[in-house]
Amino acid sequence: MNSLTKLALGLMGQLKPRHTDGEPAEAWTLPPPQVLGGVPLMEALSRRESTRAFDPEPLAPQVLSDLLWAAAGINRASLGGRTAPSALNAQEVLVYAALPGGLYRYDPAPHALHLVTADDVRRVTGYQDFVDTAPLDLIYVADHERMKLVPAGQREAFAFAAAGAMAQNVYLFCASAGLGAVIRAWFDHRALAEAMGLDAERQLLLAQTVGRPGGAR
C-alpha cells in the first residue's frame, strides 16, 4: 500500500491492521541472546546507515533475540541494568515488535515476547510502503505511569532520549549483523494507538523497520 493511499485512509479513519490466519503464541520465550562476537564498535559505526528497501524473509529466532536484547535487554542481571540508559532508571520506554503473525511486547526480564494482538499491524506503523512487508517493525512507546519521579514537563524529552538510545543500539546491531534498519516518526498516531490498544498513559514515540536489505535503497 503506497503512502498516498495510507494518507487517504487515515483521513477517513480507515487505516487498519490486517487480520492474520492461525493462532499465534500468547508468549514466546526467545533463545538466550548471543552477547559475544560481532564486529568491533568502530567498524559497526562506520557501517551504520538507514535502509528503505527490505527483503520480506522473516528474521531467524536467534537474530530476533539478539536484536531485542541489543535494544533493551538486561546486561547486568544483579542490578537489572539495561543496554540503553533511562533517566532515574524509570525504564519507561516499552518496545513492541510488529511481526507478520501479530504484535508483541518485549519483556526484558524473562527475555520474552507477549502477544498484544493477533493482527498484523505493520502497515499501520508508518506511511512508507516498505513497512507493510518488512519482517519487523519495532515501535517505541513511553509509559508515563513509570515516570512519576520525573517532572511532568520533562517526561516526553526523557522518553524520546531513551528511545533514541535504543534505536541506535538496533542500528549498530544491524550494522554488525548485515541487516538494514531505518528509524521513523512519520505515522498516523491515532490509527497506530488504536491498533495497539494503547491507553492515555502510553505515548507513541518512534518506529523502526528492520530486515535484510533488498532492492534499491
Residue pairs with C-beta under 8 A, 6 or more apart in sequence:
1 123
1 129
1 132
2 129
3 127
3 128
3 129
6 15
6 123
6 127
6 188
7 127
9 15
9 16
10 127
10 188
10 190
10 191
13 190
13 191
15 123
15 124
15 188
15 191
16 124
16 191
16 195
17 103
17 117
17 119
17 120
17 121
17 122
17 123
17 124
17 195
18 119
18 120
18 122
18 123
19 118
19 119
19 120
20 100
20 101
20 102
20 118
20 119
20 120
22 101
23 118
24 101
24 102
24 115
24 118
25 115
26 114
26 115
27 112
27 113
27 114
27 115
28 104
28 112
28 113
28 114
28 115
29 110
29 111
29 112
30 61
30 64
30 65
30 68
30 111
30 112
30 113
31 61
31 62
31 65
32 65
32 111
33 65
33 66
33 68
33 69
33 70
33 73
33 111
34 62
34 65
34 66
35 69
35 75
38 44
38 173
38 176
38 177
39 47
39 175
39 176
41 172
43 176
44 172
44 175
44 176
45 172
45 175
47 175
47 176
48 171
48 172
48 175
49 175
50 181
50 182
50 183
51 180
51 181
51 182
51 209
51 213
51 217
52 128
52 130
52 182
52 217
53 130
53 180
53 213
53 214
53 215
53 216
53 217
54 130
54 133
54 134
54 135
54 180
54 209
54 210
54 211
54 212
54 213
54 214
55 135
55 211
55 212
55 213
55 214
56 133
56 134
56 135
56 211
56 214
57 135
57 211
57 212
58 99
58 100
58 135
59 67
59 135
59 136
59 179
59 210
59 211
63 177
63 179
64 97
64 136
65 111
66 173
66 177
67 136
67 170
67 173
67 174
67 177
67 179
67 210
68 95
68 97
68 106
68 111
68 113
69 83
69 108
69 111
70 83
70 169
70 170
70 172
70 173
71 83
71 84
71 95
71 106
71 138
71 166
71 167
71 169
71 170
71 173
72 82
72 83
72 84
72 93
72 95
72 106
72 108
72 166
72 169
73 82
73 83
73 108
73 111
74 80
74 81
74 82
74 83
74 108
74 109
74 111
75 81
75 82
75 83
80 109
82 91
82 108
83 169
84 93
84 162
84 165
84 166
84 169
85 162
85 165
86 92
86 93
86 162
87 150
87 158
87 161
87 162
88 149
88 150
90 146
90 147
90 149
90 150
90 158
91 146
92 142
92 143
92 144
92 146
92 147
92 155
92 158
92 159
92 162
93 140
93 141
93 142
93 143
93 159
93 162
93 163
93 166
93 205
94 105
94 106
94 140
94 141
94 142
94 143
94 202
95 105
95 106
95 138
95 139
95 140
95 141
95 166
96 103
96 104
96 105
96 106
96 116
96 138
96 139
96 140
96 141
96 196
97 103
97 104
97 105
97 106
97 113
97 136
97 137
97 138
97 139
98 120
98 121
98 122
98 125
98 136
98 137
98 138
98 139
99 120
99 122
99 135
99 136
100 120
100 122
100 135
101 118
101 120
102 115
102 116
102 117
102 118
102 119
102 120
103 115
103 116
103 117
103 119
103 121
103 195
103 196
104 113
104 114
104 115
104 116
105 113
105 114
105 116
106 112
106 113
107 113
107 114
116 196
116 197
117 195
117 196
117 197
119 195
121 137
121 192
121 195
121 196
122 131
122 132
122 133
122 134
122 137
123 131
123 132
124 187
124 188
124 191
124 192
124 195
125 131
125 137
125 139
125 184
125 187
125 192
125 207
125 209
126 137
126 184
126 186
126 187
126 207
126 209
127 186
127 187
127 188
128 184
128 186
128 209
130 209
131 137
131 184
131 207
131 209
134 209
134 210
134 211
135 210
135 211
135 212
136 209
136 210
136 211
137 207
137 208
137 209
137 210
138 167
138 170
138 207
138 208
138 209
138 210
139 192
139 196
139 204
139 206
139 207
140 163
140 166
140 167
140 204
140 205
140 206
140 207
140 208
141 196
141 198
141 202
141 203
141 204
141 205
142 155
142 156
142 159
142 160
142 163
142 202
142 203
142 205
143 201
143 202
144 155
144 201
144 202
144 203
145 201
147 155
147 158
147 159
150 158
156 203
159 203
159 205
160 205
160 206
163 205
163 206
164 206
167 183
167 206
167 208
170 181
170 208
170 210
171 181
171 183
173 179
174 180
174 181
174 210
178 212
179 210
179 211
179 212
179 213
180 210
180 211
180 212
180 213
180 217
181 208
181 209
181 210
182 208
182 209
183 206
183 207
183 208
184 206
184 207
184 208
184 209
185 206
185 207
187 204
187 207
189 204
192 204
193 202
193 204
198 204
